[in-house]
């Protein structure tokens, strides 16, 4: 679909956009997939990711406790406090994956000690995201993840009292995290309302205001080519043209609309969006066939991708995109289901 979209751009502009994000999207997964060809190497890659993110988690906690110095960027950008990654949204999403991996192992573990260790890792990750990091995207993405794990814990058992209490506790934790944690409530309610008000009254380029401007100006772009879109990499010049000459032009100038589906609609149209949605459905059906631990991990990755993509451009921004490409590259092949006739034939 991206190749057809690139040819569309070439037809309209005489420029063939086969560099930049196109290269990463198309070739990076193929190269990675060619390396992770065995279950052993896929498992090693997942373990390496978990260990690396464990170190990031410990450093971030150390920063918050004053045991490790903050980065210099924290003085000019307070939102970068307790971050190790390039920026806090990327780190928040990566930590959500780490917590999901830990919970996947904990839920499936038969050993009480193993269950306790991995549950503690998941809890520490939750505390780091909610209390120390300050990423609104990560906070919002926590909601479907907590709901999923509440359902997962409840469905795992035979609806006995212990599993029911655990699931209900997680369900209570969803609104509690939002409403009774002052930092989260400030980030998700007070600050967003304030930013929307500033944008509506004075067109101030706040984080939320910039997104509203991006989305508002993307809709007319989509309307002028609703079926096939404008072609790969054409959103940015079209958006720039629509905003040039306006106050705070530079502050509102972005490389993508911070919304996955709006970007696809603008560049590949309704046809591209349909292909995208079909791929997500196919991926979800594929994940269902995996064993319990990888099924939980990749279900959570899919939830993270879908939720974070509502207000971010995860494919258009490589600093976010590589996380999902790396982890999806580790996905094992689903076991083929053997029919009774095949089993009988093999037995005979």
Beta strands, then each sheet from edge to edge (+ up, - down):
end
